[in-house]
Amino acid sequence: MKFMSLAMRNWRSFHGDHRVEFSIDPSKPVTLILGPNGAGKTALLNAFTWALYGEFTDGFARTGQLVNLDAVEMDPSAETWVELTLVHEEDEFRVRRVTDARRQSAGEYDLTVTKNGERAVEDDIYRILPKALKDLFFFPAETFSTASVLEGNRPGEGSSLNIGQAIRSLLAGDIYDRAIEDLRKAIESQSLKPPKNYSDHTVEEARRKYEQAQEELNTTERRRDDLPGLLADARDKASKAKKEAERYNPEEIAKWEHEYEQRTGRVRQAEDATQRAHGLYVNLARKAHLHFAQSAVQSAISQLDLAEKAGLMPPRIHESVLDKTLTDCRCTLCGGPLSEAANQRIKTLRAHVGDARVAVRGMETRSLLLRHAAQEKSEVANLRKDVASLAAELGAAGPQQDADMRMLQAVLRTCVDMADGLLTKATRELTEFTDARDVERPPEGESPVETAMVRQKSVDLLVAESQVIESEIEKLSAKARELLADYTRKSSKSEGHKRKTAAIEILREVKDFFDTARKGLNQFGREDFEKAINDTYSDLIAKPYQIHVGEDFGITVRFPGKAEEIPLSQSEKVLVLIAFLGAIARLAPIYEEIARRKQQLQRTGSVATSRSQGFPVVLDSPTSPLDDEYEADVVNALPKLLPQVVVLVSAKSVAVWEEIAGSVGSANIMELTSSVSSNRTVRWNGKDYTYSAQDVGVAHARTRMTSIS
């Protein structure tokens, strides 16, 4: 079975029509979908589960608000639909589920299933993908952090996933469950009880004791049947409570606050650098006149210097002395008469000597110009120093020692761009950090540690109950048989009673047969699962580990022939979980065929699996709980898991995912647009694609699906 496509309209943040085509090439099994936080990766995962089952993954918020908000504002009766197309054994199935803004809060919808274009029914899909597989084939990010499959030191630490139920569903084992329950009801039916007017008190007392024992047995058996699900649920809650308690751990809070302070510090530094860069640029613009006036000022000073050298400023002889000499025709200094030639020279000199006041103004102007030039030089030097300091802080090339205003402008433009980029990056990293690793304080009066202890105590009690309930059932069954025999003996005088007690004995024997068959199916399924998970894990990681699957489907990892458990690294634990899911997905098509041929008890227990066959899985952020150093291990392992794997991740480590680009048959981007998003691109196969965009006019965040294959 393979998914072909997923189409949707107005689903959550996806406004309008969107479509994803999945890779069906076994040599390129990965369909990669990149999306920023808030774009709706979990919503996309739940598009699968809603289309198939009308249900959602654990923790999915606002399940009564499915229709896109912008669509509802435009049309109060707007509808949303999701259509999943899949192929199974050459048959094409389409599952389309529709609801609208008026019906969504009540959980009402319309469902259409087709097989090769003809109308089909929901059960046709459930025979391929039973509901019990929902939490195994569609795996949310939160579960990667909280799901427990490894048995820990405490007896209650085992699988938080009900694998036994999943295996029985794949093998159509629910037929045994229904048969056992129907037989219980038949044994308890009124038709097998004596008439109300029966007066033999001895027989009546024997019947009453037997029925009480049988009722106690039935109740205990139902409790046994419910225990795996209750235990899986309790383990899941305990794991989440433990995770929550760890978040409130003072050391974890201090560690988070330290990293948070570092990131906010980088944002503040980037904001300071950005403000300084923009401030310097504004200051540079205000001082632009210095650049344009510089040449004129220097030219004016040069001209005034020339006038001074020519004796025109200040004058060597005052004009009043020359005027008196010309009036008296005598030299004012010696009193002698002027010759005609001397008179002419004095007239010429008088013509070249300017007004004294003009000369004084010239001197004053030059002084002002000199002061202006000195001030301009000082201001440019200070500006050059500030720009050089900012450039050094940002890691940019600084200005030369004699850089003028034009050169400073070029350097400062680079600084502004770099500062803006650093601020965008620091803000984005802070947002991603707080979104991904927020550490809250517990509400006043509540203790997450105590809650975790209570949850774990519930697990311990259920485990203890599981360990003794089979022996208790054996005792109750023996007691019921003994009392039934006593009842049969005492009522043998009545032919009617004799027939009824004989019927009860036959029904009990048939019920015991089905119960034994169901236990065998669980045991054979566990053996198949153990082999499958070992094969899957060895495909994912080349290490000589052996995985043991316990009765509760919790697993331990050991060296072959050794009893002690191996402490696993962070990446190895995630790989064990992925192998856990892959083993079920590999068993699924084989078990589905076994169930169709009704060969459950003949073939289970010796099933062989391989990476070339298996149902697809959809994984939301499978590397989210990993540090960078472990992420590559998991990414490189995923193409070896199954013939089809759909992965939803952020582009935080896109370079790591590009290492398996040769195994990616379909790559897509969930492009987010909102009023608070930053403008970002993501590079894939050498090309840049829009990843998120800011639009202050957008009231609600919008996501657009884009294929980049």
C-alpha positions as CSV (number, residue, x, y, z in Angstrom):
1,M,0.0,0.0,0.0
2,K,1.2,3.5,-0.9
3,F,-0.1,7.0,-0.5
4,M,-0.4,8.7,-3.8
5,S,-1.6,12.2,-2.9
6,L,-3.2,14.4,-0.3
7,A,-5.5,17.2,-1.4
8,M,-7.2,19.7,0.9
9,R,-9.2,22.9,0.9
10,N,-9.3,25.5,3.8
11,W,-7.8,23.0,6.2
12,R,-6.6,24.9,9.3
13,S,-3.9,27.4,8.2
14,F,-4.0,26.2,4.6
15,H,-6.3,28.8,2.9
16,G,-7.6,27.6,-0.4
17,D,-6.7,24.5,-2.3
18,H,-3.5,22.6,-1.7
19,R,-2.1,19.3,-2.9
20,V,0.9,17.0,-2.0
21,E,2.2,14.3,-4.3
22,F,4.0,11.6,-2.5
23,S,7.1,9.8,-3.8
24,I,6.2,6.2,-4.9
25,D,9.7,5.4,-6.2
26,P,11.2,2.7,-4.0
27,S,14.7,4.0,-4.7
28,K,13.6,7.4,-3.5
29,P,11.2,6.5,-0.7
30,V,11.3,9.8,1.2
31,T,8.7,12.6,0.8
32,L,10.1,15.6,2.6
33,I,7.9,18.5,3.7
34,L,9.8,21.5,5.2
35,G,7.8,24.0,7.3
36,P,8.6,26.6,9.9
37,N,7.2,26.5,13.4
38,G,3.6,27.6,13.3
39,A,3.1,26.7,9.6
40,G,0.9,23.7,10.5
41,K,3.1,20.5,10.3
42,T,0.9,18.9,13.0
43,A,-2.2,20.1,11.3
44,L,-1.0,18.4,8.1
45,L,-0.3,15.2,10.0
46,N,-3.8,15.3,11.3
47,A,-5.2,15.8,7.8
48,F,-4.3,12.2,7.3
49,T,-5.9,10.9,10.5
50,W,-9.0,13.0,10.0
51,A,-9.5,11.9,6.4
52,L,-9.0,8.2,7.3
53,Y,-10.6,7.9,10.7
54,G,-12.3,11.2,11.6
55,E,-9.9,11.3,14.6
56,F,-6.9,13.3,15.6
57,T,-3.5,12.6,17.2
58,D,-3.1,13.0,20.9
59,G,-2.7,16.6,22.0
60,F,-3.9,18.2,18.7
61,A,-5.6,21.4,19.8
62,R,-8.8,23.1,18.7
63,T,-10.3,20.0,17.0
64,G,-13.6,21.9,16.6
65,Q,-11.9,24.6,14.6
66,L,-10.9,22.9,11.3
67,V,-12.1,25.4,8.7
68,N,-9.5,28.1,7.8
69,L,-10.4,31.4,9.7
70,D,-9.9,33.6,6.7
71,A,-12.3,31.4,4.7
72,V,-14.9,31.6,7.5
73,E,-14.6,35.4,7.6
74,M,-15.2,35.5,3.8
75,D,-18.1,33.0,4.0
76,P,-19.6,31.9,7.4
77,S,-20.6,28.6,5.8
78,A,-17.2,27.8,4.3
79,E,-16.3,24.2,4.1
80,T,-13.1,22.2,4.5
81,W,-12.3,18.9,3.0
82,V,-9.3,16.5,2.9
83,E,-9.0,13.8,0.3
84,L,-6.4,11.0,0.6
85,T,-5.6,8.8,-2.4
86,L,-3.9,5.5,-1.9
87,V,-3.2,2.4,-3.9
88,H,-3.4,-1.1,-2.4
89,E,-2.8,-4.3,-4.5
90,E,-3.5,-2.4,-7.7
91,D,-6.8,-1.0,-6.4
92,E,-7.0,2.8,-6.0
93,F,-8.9,4.1,-3.0
94,R,-10.0,7.7,-2.4
95,V,-11.1,8.8,1.1
96,R,-12.7,12.3,1.2
97,R,-14.1,13.8,4.5
98,V,-15.9,17.1,4.4
99,T,-17.2,19.5,7.1
100,D,-18.1,23.2,7.3
101,A,-17.9,26.1,9.7
102,R,-21.4,25.4,11.0
103,R,-21.0,21.6,11.7
104,Q,-17.3,21.4,12.7
105,S,-17.7,22.1,16.4
106,A,-20.2,19.2,16.7
107,G,-17.8,16.8,14.9
108,E,-20.2,16.3,12.0
109,Y,-18.9,15.5,8.6
110,D,-19.6,13.7,5.3
111,L,-17.5,10.8,4.2
112,T,-17.0,9.4,0.7
113,V,-15.0,6.3,-0.1
114,T,-14.4,5.1,-3.6
115,K,-12.5,2.0,-4.9
116,N,-11.4,2.3,-8.5
117,G,-14.0,5.1,-9.0
118,E,-16.9,3.1,-7.6
119,R,-18.6,3.8,-4.3
120,A,-17.1,1.8,-1.4
121,V,-17.5,1.8,2.4
122,E,-15.4,2.9,5.4
123,D,-14.7,-0.7,6.4
124,D,-12.9,-1.2,3.1
125,I,-10.3,1.2,4.4
126,Y,-10.2,-0.1,7.9
127,R,-9.4,-3.6,6.6
128,I,-6.3,-2.1,5.1
129,L,-5.5,0.5,7.8
130,P,-7.3,-0.5,11.1
131,K,-7.9,2.3,13.6
132,A,-5.5,0.7,16.0
133,L,-2.7,1.7,13.6
134,K,-3.5,5.4,13.8
135,D,-1.0,6.2,16.6
136,L,1.7,4.0,15.0
137,F,1.6,5.1,11.3
138,F,0.9,8.8,11.9
139,F,3.4,9.8,14.6
140,P,3.4,13.4,16.0
141,A,6.5,15.3,17.2
142,E,5.4,15.3,20.8
143,T,5.3,11.5,20.9
144,F,8.9,11.2,19.7
145,S,9.8,12.9,23.0
146,T,7.4,11.1,25.3
147,A,6.7,7.6,23.7
148,S,8.3,4.8,25.8
149,V,9.3,1.5,24.1
150,L,12.3,0.7,26.2
151,E,11.8,-1.2,29.4
152,G,13.5,0.8,32.2
153,N,14.8,-0.2,35.6
154,R,11.3,0.2,37.1
155,P,8.9,-2.7,36.4
156,G,6.3,-0.3,35.0
157,E,8.5,1.2,32.3
158,G,7.5,-0.5,29.1
159,S,5.8,0.2,25.9
160,S,3.4,3.2,25.9
161,L,2.0,1.9,22.5
162,N,-0.5,-0.8,22.4
163,I,1.3,-3.0,19.9
164,G,-0.7,-6.2,20.9
165,Q,-3.9,-4.5,19.8
166,A,-2.3,-3.3,16.6
167,I,-1.1,-6.8,15.7
168,R,-4.6,-8.3,16.5
169,S,-6.2,-5.7,14.3
170,L,-3.8,-6.5,11.4
171,L,-4.6,-10.2,11.8
172,A,-8.3,-9.5,12.1
173,G,-7.9,-10.9,15.6
174,D,-10.9,-8.9,16.8
175,I,-13.0,-11.8,15.5
176,Y,-11.7,-13.7,18.5
177,D,-12.5,-10.8,20.9
178,R,-16.1,-10.6,19.5
179,A,-16.6,-14.4,19.7
180,I,-15.4,-14.5,23.3
181,E,-17.7,-11.6,24.3
182,D,-20.7,-13.2,22.4
183,L,-20.0,-16.5,24.2
184,R,-19.9,-14.8,27.6
185,K,-23.3,-13.2,26.9
186,A,-24.7,-16.5,25.7
187,I,-23.6,-18.2,28.9
188,E,-25.2,-15.4,30.9
189,S,-28.4,-15.3,28.8
190,Q,-31.8,-15.8,30.4
191,S,-32.5,-18.8,28.1
192,L,-30.0,-20.8,30.1
193,K,-31.4,-19.9,33.5
194,P,-34.0,-22.0,35.3
195,P,-37.6,-20.8,35.4
196,K,-38.5,-18.3,38.1
197,N,-41.0,-20.6,39.7
198,Y,-38.5,-23.4,40.2
199,S,-38.9,-24.4,43.9
200,D,-35.9,-26.6,44.6
201,H,-33.8,-24.4,47.0
202,T,-30.8,-26.7,46.8
203,V,-30.6,-26.4,43.0
204,E,-31.3,-22.7,43.2
205,E,-28.5,-22.1,45.7
206,A,-26.1,-24.1,43.5
207,R,-27.2,-22.1,40.5
208,R,-26.7,-18.8,42.3
209,K,-23.2,-19.7,43.5
210,Y,-22.2,-20.8,40.0
211,E,-23.6,-17.6,38.4
212,Q,-21.7,-15.4,41.0
213,A,-18.5,-17.3,40.3
214,Q,-19.1,-17.0,36.5
215,E,-19.8,-13.3,36.8
216,E,-16.6,-12.7,38.8
217,L,-14.7,-14.7,36.2
218,N,-16.3,-12.7,33.3
219,T,-15.5,-9.4,35.1
220,T,-11.9,-10.4,35.7
221,E,-11.4,-11.6,32.1
222,R,-12.8,-8.3,30.7
223,R,-10.4,-6.5,33.1
224,R,-7.5,-8.6,31.7
225,D,-8.6,-7.7,28.1
226,D,-8.7,-4.0,29.0
227,L,-5.4,-4.0,30.9
228,P,-3.0,-3.7,27.8
229,G,-4.8,-0.6,26.7
230,L,-5.1,0.8,30.2
231,L,-1.4,0.1,30.8
232,A,-0.3,1.7,27.5
233,D,-2.4,4.8,28.3
234,A,-1.0,4.9,31.9
235,R,2.6,4.6,30.6
236,D,2.0,7.4,28.1
237,K,0.6,9.7,30.8
238,A,3.5,8.8,33.2
239,S,6.0,9.5,30.5
240,K,4.5,12.9,29.7
241,A,4.2,13.7,33.4
242,K,7.9,12.7,33.9
243,K,8.8,15.0,31.0
244,E,6.8,17.8,32.5
245,A,8.4,17.3,35.9
246,E,11.8,17.5,34.2
247,R,10.9,20.8,32.7
248,Y,10.3,22.2,36.1
249,N,13.5,20.8,37.5
250,P,15.4,23.8,39.0
251,E,18.6,22.8,37.2
252,E,16.7,22.5,33.9
253,I,15.0,25.8,34.4
254,A,18.4,27.4,35.3
255,K,20.0,25.9,32.2
256,W,17.1,27.0,30.0
257,E,17.2,30.5,31.5
258,H,21.0,30.7,30.9
259,E,20.5,29.8,27.3
260,Y,17.5,32.1,27.0
261,E,19.5,35.0,28.4
262,Q,22.3,34.3,26.0
263,R,19.9,34.4,23.1
264,T,18.1,37.5,24.3
265,G,21.6,39.0,24.8
266,R,22.4,38.4,21.2
267,V,19.1,40.0,20.2
268,R,19.9,43.0,22.3
269,Q,23.4,43.3,20.9
270,A,22.0,43.0,17.4
271,E,19.4,45.6,18.2
272,D,22.1,47.9,19.5
273,A,24.2,47.4,16.4
274,T,21.2,48.0,14.2
275,Q,20.3,51.2,16.1
276,R,23.9,52.4,15.9
277,A,24.2,51.6,12.2
278,H,21.0,53.4,11.3
279,G,21.9,56.3,13.6
280,L,25.3,56.7,12.0
281,Y,23.7,56.5,8.6
282,V,21.3,59.3,9.5
283,N,24.2,61.3,11.0
284,L,26.1,60.8,7.8
285,A,23.2,62.0,5.8
286,R,22.9,65.1,8.0
287,K,26.6,65.8,7.5
288,A,26.5,65.3,3.7
289,H,26.8,69.0,3.3
290,L,30.3,68.8,4.7
291,H,31.3,66.7,1.7
292,F,29.8,69.1,-0.8
293,A,31.0,72.3,0.9
294,Q,34.5,71.0,1.5
295,S,35.9,71.9,-2.0
296,A,34.3,75.4,-1.9
297,V,35.7,76.1,1.6
298,Q,39.2,75.1,0.6
299,S,39.0,77.1,-2.6
300,A,37.8,80.2,-0.7
301,I,40.6,79.9,1.9
302,S,43.1,79.6,-0.9
303,Q,41.8,82.7,-2.7
304,L,42.0,84.7,0.6
305,D,45.5,83.5,1.2
306,L,46.5,84.7,-2.3
307,A,44.9,88.1,-1.5
308,E,46.9,88.3,1.7
309,K,50.1,87.5,-0.2
310,A,49.4,90.2,-2.7
311,G,49.1,92.8,0.0
312,L,45.4,93.3,-0.6
313,M,44.4,91.9,2.8
314,P,45.2,93.5,5.1
315,P,46.4,96.7,3.1
316,R,50.1,97.7,3.7
317,I,49.2,101.4,3.6
318,H,46.0,102.7,4.9
319,E,43.8,104.3,2.3
320,S,43.5,107.6,4.3
321,V,47.3,108.2,4.1
322,L,47.2,107.7,0.3
323,D,44.1,110.1,0.0
324,K,45.9,112.9,2.0
325,T,49.1,112.5,-0.1
326,L,47.2,112.9,-3.4
327,T,45.2,115.8,-2.0
328,D,48.3,117.7,-0.8
329,C,50.6,116.5,-3.6
330,R,53.1,115.9,-0.9
331,C,54.5,112.8,0.7
332,T,52.7,112.5,4.1
333,L,55.8,110.8,5.6
334,C,58.6,113.2,4.4
335,G,56.6,116.3,3.4
336,G,58.4,116.5,0.0
337,P,56.4,117.4,-3.2
338,L,55.4,114.6,-5.5
339,S,56.6,114.3,-9.0
340,E,54.3,113.5,-11.8
341,A,55.5,109.9,-11.9
342,A,55.2,109.6,-8.1
343,N,51.7,111.0,-8.2
344,Q,50.7,108.4,-10.8
345,R,52.2,105.5,-8.8
346,I,50.2,106.6,-5.7
347,K,47.0,106.8,-7.7
348,T,47.7,103.3,-9.0
349,L,48.3,102.0,-5.5
350,R,45.2,103.7,-4.2
351,A,43.2,101.9,-6.9
352,H,44.5,98.5,-5.7
353,V,43.9,99.1,-2.0
354,G,40.4,98.0,-1.1
355,D,38.1,99.4,1.5
356,A,39.5,98.6,5.0
357,R,36.2,97.2,6.2
358,V,36.1,94.8,3.2
359,A,39.6,93.7,4.0
360,V,38.7,93.1,7.7
361,R,35.6,91.1,6.6
362,G,37.9,89.0,4.3
363,M,40.1,88.2,7.3
364,E,37.2,87.4,9.5
365,T,35.7,85.2,6.7
366,R,38.9,83.3,6.3
367,S,39.1,82.7,10.1
368,L,35.5,81.4,10.0
369,L,36.3,79.2,7.0
370,L,39.4,77.8,8.8
371,R,37.4,77.0,11.9
372,H,34.7,75.4,9.7
373,A,37.3,73.3,7.9
374,A,38.9,72.2,11.3
375,Q,35.5,71.3,12.7
376,E,34.6,69.4,9.5
377,K,37.8,67.5,9.7
378,S,37.2,66.7,13.4
379,E,33.6,65.6,12.7
380,V,34.6,63.4,9.8
381,A,37.4,61.9,11.9
382,N,34.9,61.1,14.7
383,L,32.4,59.7,12.2
384,R,35.2,57.6,10.6
385,K,36.2,56.4,14.1
386,D,32.6,55.3,14.9
387,V,32.1,53.6,11.5
388,A,35.4,51.8,12.0
389,S,34.4,50.6,15.4
390,L,31.0,49.4,14.2
391,A,32.6,47.6,11.2
392,A,35.0,45.9,13.5
393,E,32.2,44.7,15.8
394,L,30.2,43.4,12.8
395,G,33.2,41.8,11.2
396,A,33.1,44.1,8.1
397,A,36.0,45.8,6.3
398,G,36.5,49.2,8.0
399,P,37.2,52.6,6.2
400,Q,40.7,53.8,5.3
401,Q,42.4,56.4,7.5
402,D,41.7,59.2,5.0
403,A,38.3,58.0,3.9
404,D,36.0,60.8,2.9
405,M,32.2,61.0,3.3
406,R,31.5,59.0,0.2
407,M,33.8,56.2,1.3
408,L,32.2,56.2,4.7
409,Q,28.8,55.9,3.2
410,A,29.8,52.8,1.3
411,V,31.2,51.1,4.5
412,L,28.2,52.2,6.5
413,R,25.7,50.8,4.0
414,T,27.4,47.4,4.4
415,C,27.2,47.7,8.2
416,V,23.5,48.5,8.1
417,D,22.8,45.4,6.0
418,M,24.9,43.2,8.2
419,A,23.3,44.6,11.4
420,D,19.8,44.1,10.0
421,G,20.7,40.5,9.0
422,L,22.1,39.7,12.5
423,L,19.0,41.1,14.2
424,T,16.7,39.0,12.0
425,K,18.8,35.9,12.6
426,A,19.0,36.5,16.4
427,T,15.3,37.2,16.7
428,R,14.4,34.1,14.6
429,E,16.7,31.9,16.7
430,L,15.2,33.2,19.9
431,T,11.7,32.6,18.6
432,E,12.6,29.0,17.6
433,F,14.2,28.4,20.9
434,T,11.2,29.6,23.0
435,D,8.8,27.8,20.7
436,A,10.7,24.5,20.8
437,R,12.0,24.5,24.4
438,D,9.8,26.7,26.5
439,V,10.2,25.9,30.2
440,E,7.2,27.1,32.2
441,R,6.9,27.4,36.0
442,P,4.3,25.1,37.6
443,P,1.1,26.8,38.7
444,E,0.9,27.8,42.3
445,G,0.0,24.9,44.5
446,E,0.7,22.2,42.0
447,S,3.7,19.9,42.0
448,P,4.7,18.3,38.7
449,V,7.0,16.0,40.5
450,E,4.2,14.7,42.7
451,T,2.0,14.4,39.6
452,A,4.7,12.3,37.9
453,M,5.0,10.1,41.0
454,V,1.2,9.5,41.1
455,R,1.2,8.7,37.3
456,Q,4.1,6.2,37.8
457,K,2.3,4.7,40.8
458,S,-0.7,4.0,38.6
459,V,1.6,2.3,36.1
460,D,3.1,0.2,38.8
461,L,-0.3,-0.9,40.1
462,L,-1.4,-1.9,36.6
463,V,1.8,-3.8,36.0
464,A,1.4,-5.6,39.3
465,E,-2.2,-6.4,38.4
466,S,-1.1,-7.7,35.0
467,Q,1.4,-10.1,36.5
468,V,-1.2,-11.9,38.7
469,I,-4.4,-11.6,36.8
470,E,-3.8,-14.7,34.7
471,S,-3.3,-16.9,37.8
472,E,-6.4,-15.3,39.3
473,I,-8.4,-16.1,36.2
474,E,-7.2,-19.7,36.4
475,K,-8.4,-20.0,40.0
476,L,-11.8,-18.3,39.2
477,S,-12.2,-20.5,36.1
478,A,-11.5,-23.7,38.2
479,K,-14.0,-22.5,40.8
480,A,-16.6,-21.7,38.2
481,R,-16.1,-25.2,36.6
482,E,-16.4,-26.8,40.1
483,L,-19.6,-24.9,40.9
484,L,-21.0,-25.6,37.4
485,A,-20.4,-29.3,38.0
486,D,-22.1,-29.1,41.4
487,Y,-25.0,-27.3,39.8
488,T,-25.2,-29.9,37.0
489,R,-25.2,-32.7,39.5
490,K,-27.9,-31.2,41.7
491,S,-30.2,-30.3,38.8
492,S,-29.8,-33.6,36.8
493,K,-33.2,-34.8,37.9
494,S,-34.7,-32.1,35.7
495,E,-34.3,-32.7,32.0
496,G,-34.6,-29.0,31.3
497,H,-31.9,-28.2,33.7
498,K,-29.7,-30.9,32.3
499,R,-29.9,-29.6,28.8
500,K,-29.1,-26.1,30.0
501,T,-26.1,-27.0,32.0
502,A,-24.8,-29.1,29.2
503,A,-25.2,-26.1,26.8
504,I,-23.3,-24.0,29.3
505,E,-20.4,-26.5,29.5
506,I,-20.2,-26.6,25.7
507,L,-20.2,-22.7,25.4
508,R,-17.5,-22.5,28.1
509,E,-15.3,-25.0,26.2
510,V,-15.7,-23.0,23.0
511,K,-15.0,-19.8,24.8
512,D,-11.8,-21.3,26.3
513,F,-10.8,-22.4,22.8
514,F,-11.1,-18.9,21.4
515,D,-9.3,-17.5,24.4
516,T,-6.4,-19.9,23.9
517,A,-6.4,-19.1,20.1
518,R,-6.2,-15.4,21.0
519,K,-3.3,-15.9,23.4
520,G,-1.5,-17.9,20.7
521,L,-2.1,-15.1,18.2
522,N,-0.6,-12.6,20.6
523,Q,2.4,-14.9,21.3
524,F,3.1,-15.6,17.6
525,G,2.6,-11.9,16.8
526,R,5.2,-11.0,19.5
527,E,7.7,-13.5,18.0
528,D,7.1,-12.0,14.5
529,F,7.4,-8.5,15.9
530,E,10.7,-9.3,17.7
531,K,12.2,-10.7,14.5
532,A,10.9,-7.8,12.5
533,I,12.2,-5.1,14.8
534,N,15.7,-6.8,14.9
535,D,15.7,-6.9,11.1
536,T,14.5,-3.3,10.8
537,Y,17.0,-2.0,13.4
538,S,19.9,-3.8,11.7
539,D,18.9,-2.1,8.4
540,L,18.9,1.3,10.1
541,I,22.2,1.0,12.1
542,A,25.1,-1.4,11.7
543,K,25.6,-2.4,15.3
544,P,25.7,-5.9,16.8
545,Y,22.6,-5.4,19.0
546,Q,19.8,-7.8,19.8
547,I,16.4,-6.5,20.7
548,H,14.2,-8.6,23.0
549,V,10.4,-8.0,23.0
550,G,8.7,-8.7,26.3
551,E,5.2,-10.0,26.9
552,D,3.9,-6.3,27.2
553,F,5.8,-5.5,24.0
554,G,8.3,-3.4,25.9
555,I,11.8,-3.9,24.5
556,T,15.3,-4.3,25.8
557,V,18.5,-4.0,23.8
558,R,21.4,-6.4,24.5
559,F,24.5,-7.8,23.0
560,P,23.9,-11.3,21.5
561,G,24.1,-13.9,24.2
562,K,24.3,-11.4,27.0
563,A,21.7,-10.7,29.6
564,E,22.6,-7.2,30.6
565,E,21.0,-4.3,28.9
566,I,23.0,-1.8,26.7
567,P,22.8,1.9,27.6
568,L,21.7,3.6,24.4
569,S,22.7,7.0,23.1
570,Q,20.1,9.7,22.3
571,S,20.1,8.9,18.6
572,E,20.0,5.1,19.2
573,K,16.9,5.5,21.3
574,V,15.1,7.4,18.6
575,L,16.3,4.8,16.1
576,V,14.9,2.1,18.3
577,L,11.5,3.9,18.3
578,I,11.6,4.4,14.5
579,A,12.6,0.7,14.1
580,F,9.6,-0.1,16.4
581,L,7.3,1.7,14.1
582,G,9.0,0.3,11.0
583,A,8.6,-3.3,12.2
584,I,4.8,-2.9,12.5
585,A,4.7,-1.2,9.1
586,R,6.7,-4.0,7.5
587,L,4.4,-6.7,9.1
588,A,1.3,-4.9,8.1
589,P,1.0,-6.0,4.4
590,I,2.0,-9.6,5.3
591,Y,-0.5,-9.8,8.2
592,E,-3.2,-8.2,6.1
593,E,-2.7,-11.0,3.5
594,I,-2.6,-13.7,6.2
595,A,-5.9,-12.4,7.6
596,R,-7.5,-12.3,4.2
597,R,-6.5,-16.0,3.6
598,K,-7.6,-16.9,7.2
599,Q,-4.2,-18.4,8.0
600,Q,-3.6,-16.6,11.3
601,L,-2.7,-19.6,13.3
602,Q,-0.8,-21.4,10.5
603,R,1.6,-18.7,9.4
604,T,2.1,-16.3,12.4
605,G,5.2,-16.8,14.4
606,S,7.4,-17.5,11.3
607,V,6.9,-14.4,9.2
608,A,9.9,-12.8,7.5
609,T,9.9,-9.1,6.7
610,S,12.2,-6.9,4.5
611,R,12.7,-3.2,3.7
612,S,11.2,-3.7,0.2
613,Q,7.7,-4.2,1.6
614,G,5.7,-2.3,4.2
615,F,3.0,0.3,4.7
616,P,4.0,4.0,4.7
617,V,4.4,6.0,7.9
618,V,4.1,9.7,8.4
619,L,6.6,11.2,10.9
620,D,6.3,14.7,12.3
621,S,9.7,16.1,13.3
622,P,11.4,12.7,14.1
623,T,14.7,14.4,15.0
624,S,13.2,17.1,17.2
625,P,14.4,15.5,20.5
626,L,18.0,15.1,19.1
627,D,21.1,17.2,19.5
628,D,22.8,18.3,16.3
629,E,25.5,15.7,16.6
630,Y,22.9,12.8,16.6
631,E,20.5,14.2,14.0
632,A,22.6,13.0,11.0
633,D,22.4,9.4,12.2
634,V,18.6,9.3,12.2
635,V,18.3,11.3,8.9
636,N,20.6,8.9,7.1
637,A,18.7,5.9,8.5
638,L,15.2,6.9,7.3
639,P,15.6,5.9,3.6
640,K,16.4,2.4,4.8
641,L,13.2,2.1,6.8
642,L,10.3,1.4,4.4
643,P,9.3,1.8,0.7
644,Q,7.5,5.0,1.5
645,V,8.2,7.5,4.4
646,V,6.6,10.9,4.7
647,V,8.6,13.3,6.9
648,L,7.5,16.7,8.2
649,V,10.4,18.8,9.6
650,S,11.6,22.4,10.0
651,A,14.4,23.7,7.8
652,K,16.6,24.2,10.8
653,S,19.0,21.5,9.7
654,V,18.2,21.4,6.0
655,A,21.8,20.8,5.2
656,V,21.6,17.5,7.0
657,W,18.5,16.5,5.0
658,E,20.3,17.5,1.8
659,E,22.8,14.7,2.5
660,I,20.0,12.2,1.6
661,A,18.6,14.3,-1.3
662,G,19.2,11.3,-3.6
663,S,16.6,9.4,-1.6
664,V,14.1,12.2,-1.6
665,G,11.5,11.7,-4.4
666,S,9.3,14.5,-3.4
667,A,10.3,17.7,-1.7
668,N,7.9,20.4,-0.6
669,I,7.8,23.6,1.5
670,M,5.0,24.8,3.7
671,E,5.4,28.6,3.1
672,L,4.2,30.6,6.1
673,T,2.9,34.2,5.8
674,S,1.9,36.2,8.9
675,S,2.2,39.6,10.4
676,V,5.0,38.4,12.8
677,S,7.0,36.1,10.5
678,S,10.5,37.1,9.3
679,N,11.3,37.1,5.6
680,R,13.3,33.9,5.2
681,T,14.4,31.6,2.4
682,V,15.5,28.0,2.4
683,R,18.1,26.5,0.0
684,W,17.4,23.1,-1.5
685,N,19.5,21.6,-4.3
686,G,21.2,24.9,-5.0
687,K,18.1,27.0,-5.3
688,D,16.5,29.5,-2.8
689,Y,12.8,29.1,-2.0
690,T,10.5,31.3,0.1
691,Y,10.2,29.7,3.6
692,S,8.4,32.4,5.5
693,A,7.3,36.0,4.7
694,Q,6.0,38.9,6.8
695,D,2.8,40.7,5.8
696,V,1.4,43.1,8.3
697,G,-1.9,43.1,6.5
698,V,-2.5,39.4,7.2
699,A,-4.9,38.9,10.1
700,H,-4.4,35.1,10.4
701,A,-1.3,33.1,9.6
702,R,-1.5,31.4,6.2
703,T,0.4,28.4,4.8
704,R,0.9,27.6,1.2
705,M,2.1,24.2,0.0
706,T,4.8,24.4,-2.7
707,S,6.5,21.5,-4.5
708,I,10.2,22.1,-5.0
709,S,11.1,18.7,-6.5
